[in-house]
């Protein structure tokens, strides 16, 4: 049962709605229950997409390196140019774990199971490494 109290008109705080309504409770900020549910679903969707965006790109980069590794399976050293990686939609500004290669003393950027080591900075050539567990 709703209260007989009168509250001043409000505007729904759902950015998609903004409809004027008469609240039946002083705590009511949305015009309808479904409007509140929609607004909270939209907030959660944006939060999840922004929170896991970096992780998603790291996984995409790892998959690109895995596929390139398999294409170069017959080669001893898995060398690839920066232009090929960019053409495959590899994002170099993505988060990666950096470790030094003990043999060359150069940094390897690890994207889960596969890593990139800058071999030739002039010609922009990378070597792909596969992590062994």
N, C-alpha and C positions, 0 to 999 in steps of 0.2 A: 504494500500500500504506500502510495506516495504522500509526502507531506503537503499540507495546505499552505505552507509558507510560500511567499513570493520572493523570487530572486531577480536581480536586474538581468536584462538580456545580455548574452555573451556571443562572441564569435568563436566558432569551432577552431581549435588550435591545429587541426590537421591541415598541413600546407596545401593539400589537394582539394580541400573542401571550403574552408573559410565562410561557412554558412552561419547566419545569425539564428539563434535559438533561445528559447526560454528554459533555463536549467530547472530541474526538479530537486536538485541537491546543490549545496554550496561547493561540493567537490567535483561537480560535473564540468569537464572542460571540452568534451566532444559532444556533437549534436546527437549521435546515435552510438549504440554499442558497436555496430559494424564499422563505423567511421573510426573508432578508437582501435579496433583490431587491424584495420587496413593501415593506419598510421604506424602502429607498432611493428607490423610486418615489414613495411617499407624501411623503417629505421634499422631493423635487424638485417635486412637484405643488404643495405649499404654498409653496415658495420662488417658483416661477413665478407663481402666482396673487397673491401679495402684492407681488412686485417690479413687475409690470406693471399692477397695479390702477389706479394714478393715470393711467397712459398710456391705459388703456382708458376711464376716465371722461372724459378730455380728448377722446378721439375721439367718444364718445357726445355730449358737449356740442357739439362741432363739427357733428355730424350734425343735432342738434336745431336749431342756428342755421341750417344750410343749408336744412333743410325749411321753417323759418319764413320765411327769406329768399325762398324760391320762392313761398310763399303770399302774400307781400306784394309780388310782382313788379310790380304796377301802380302802387305808391306810390313817390313820389320818395324820401322818407325812410322807412326801414324801422324804425318804432317798435313796440315790444312791451312789455307790462307784465310785471312780475315774477311775478304770479300765473299768467299763461299759461305762462311758462317753467317754473315749478315744477310745473304740471299736466302738462307734457311730460316731467317727471322730470329737468330741468336741475339740476345740482349746482353751486351758487355757490362752494362751498369747494374745488372742484377746482383743480389747478395750471393756471396760465395765465401767459402772457408779457404784461407790462404795458408799454405804450408811450403817450406823450402824443400827443393829437391836435393837430396844429399849428394847426388853425383854431380850435378851442374851448378848447385848453389843458386838456382833461379827459383822464383816463386811459382807455385802451381795453384791455380784457382779451382777449388773443388766444388762441383755441383752434384752432391750426393755420391754416385758411384764413378763419375767421370770427371776428369780435370783437364785444364788447359795450361800449358806452359809456353810463354813467349820465347821462341827460339831465335827468330830474326826480326828485330824491330824495324829495320829499314824496309824489308819486303813484307813485313807483317805476316810472318809465318808462325803458326802455333803447332805444338805437338800435343796430341790427345793422350792422356794417361787413363788407365783403368785401374780402379782400386782393387787390390787383392786382399781378401779377408782370411 
